[in-house]
């Protein structure tokens, strides 16, 4: 392995933040508010003001303001990354009213499932044919620290990686295979979906994101070759149908000759057998109904 001198990415890891329920701190804030009101009102109504009551008012106001700055809410399937002057201190996933020291910053991030349908992109399949593809992906954040701090914008990162994965998968398989001997994009949706999901999980691992479900929502030949490929598909379908007809006709002719010979219905020489085979093949493989000619005379 060649050392290029480029520093490796400092991978973040989600940890639990040291936070607490906001309801306890709300109760303390209400006590401080009550103390400040009592001290201020009693000092205002008294003939002689008491200095320590004004101190209670000031201290209660300062501490109460600091407490108010530490409140924040977390909704269901939401998390908050806690930082101290830029340093990551953990993630809080407890929903409801929460509280943390006021000099710690909170950055919220949704961890619920997201559904994305990518734009239609043009890809060359395994045989070099230009095709159009689009995918539907259900993804969610599993590691909030990686999503926030290891990539610039994790949502844009997801969209870019979806397009890259679709291009990669589209170039691995042919669009279709008339002989059904290969895994194709059109005929093997489940296999292609599994391969696409595996590729996306590997690509999005650096951002702490997983993929729950994905699949192709649009698959078609590009407009410039759509007409030609349609004619090719029609020709391949006709050839395949003709092949089946010929195989069946040969089997039926062989069975007819064997049964005529075994049961001794009629003795045919090679020339008559060839004529019979020709007539049967015309009848069995012809596109139109045949008009038989009835021989009312001798056998020959």
Secondary structure by P-SEA (a helix, b strand, c coil): cccccccccbbbbbbbcccccaaaaaaaaaaaaaaaaaaaaaaaacccccaaaaaaaaaaaaaaaaaaaabbbbcccbbbbbbccccccbbbccccbbbccccbbbbbbbccbbbbbbcbbbbbccccccccccbbbbbbbccccccccccccaaaaaaaaaaaaaaaaaaaccccccccccccccccaaaaaaaaaaaaaaaacccccccccccccccccccccaaaaaaaaaaaaaaaaaaaaaaaaaaaaaaaaaaaaaaccccccaaaaaaaaaaaaaaaccccbbbbbbbccccc
